[in-house]
Amino acid sequence: MCYKNNTKIKINETTSRYLEKLYYINKSYESFICILARSYSNCKSGHLQDMIDKYRQDYQKGCIEFNLAVDKIIYETVGYHPVDYRYSFDFDRGVGELEWN
């Protein structure tokens, strides 16, 4: 998709590390849930189902926290929250790129 607006975002080190932490926590939950789901599909058990439910809830909370942090950066950059947008972050360099219509 072609976006009409594009901007680079400088992110301070504290925010960059915070976003990076949230990002990797969510990836860990996502991977772990996939492993649990595969195990559950091979051998259904109440214990595995309980674990899936617990980590699914943790993953959802983590996604919300990450998305709220990203939304705050987008709002501070653009002044509003665009409906159609795409972003990427380079945590090591402390920069982001935002594209939106």
C-alpha positions in Angstrom: 0.0 0.0 0.0 1.2 3.5 -0.7 1.0 6.0 2.1 0.7 9.7 1.6 2.6 10.8 4.7 5.9 9.6 6.1 8.0 10.7 9.1 11.0 9.6 11.1 10.5 9.5 14.8 13.4 9.9 17.3 12.7 7.9 20.4 14.6 8.5 23.6 16.5 5.6 25.0 14.2 4.9 27.9 11.1 4.7 25.7 13.0 2.7 23.1 14.1 0.1 25.7 10.5 0.0 27.1 9.0 -0.6 23.7 11.7 -3.2 22.9 11.0 -5.0 26.2 7.2 -5.1 25.5 7.8 -6.3 21.9 9.9 -9.2 23.0 7.7 -10.2 25.9 4.8 -10.4 23.4 6.8 -12.4 21.0 7.7 -14.8 23.8 4.1 -15.2 24.8 3.1 -15.8 21.2 5.7 -18.5 20.7 4.9 -20.2 24.0 1.2 -20.3 23.3 1.9 -21.9 19.9 3.9 -24.6 21.6 1.2 -25.2 24.2 -1.5 -25.3 21.5 0.5 -27.9 19.5 0.9 -30.0 22.6 -2.8 -29.6 23.4 -3.7 -30.7 19.9 -1.7 -33.9 20.4 -2.9 -34.7 23.9 -5.9 -32.7 25.3 -5.7 -32.1 29.0 -7.2 -29.7 31.5 -3.8 -28.6 32.7 -2.7 -27.6 29.2 -5.9 -25.8 28.6 -5.5 -23.8 31.8 -1.9 -22.9 30.8 -3.1 -21.7 27.4 -5.8 -19.6 29.0 -3.4 -18.0 31.5 -0.8 -17.2 28.9 -3.4 -16.0 26.4 -4.6 -13.5 29.0 -1.0 -12.4 29.7 -0.4 -12.0 26.0 -3.5 -9.9 25.5 -2.5 -7.6 28.4 1.0 -7.3 26.9 -0.4 -6.5 23.5 -2.6 -3.8 25.0 0.3 -2.3 26.9 2.5 -2.3 23.7 -0.2 -0.8 21.5 -0.9 1.9 24.0 2.7 2.9 24.1 2.9 2.9 20.3 -0.4 4.9 20.1 1.0 7.5 22.5 4.1 7.9 20.3 2.0 8.2 17.1 -0.3 10.7 18.8 2.6 12.8 20.0 4.1 12.7 16.5 1.1 13.3 14.3 -1.3 15.1 16.8 -4.0 12.6 16.2 -4.4 8.9 15.7 -4.6 8.0 12.0 -6.9 5.2 11.0 -4.7 3.8 8.2 -1.0 3.7 9.3 2.1 1.5 9.4 5.1 1.8 11.7 8.4 0.2 12.4 11.1 0.7 15.1 14.8 0.3 15.2 15.3 -0.2 18.9 19.1 -0.1 18.7 19.2 3.3 17.0 16.2 4.7 18.9 14.3 5.6 15.8 11.0 4.8 14.3 9.3 5.3 10.9 5.6 6.2 10.6 3.6 6.1 7.4 -0.1 7.1 7.2 -2.9 8.3 5.0 
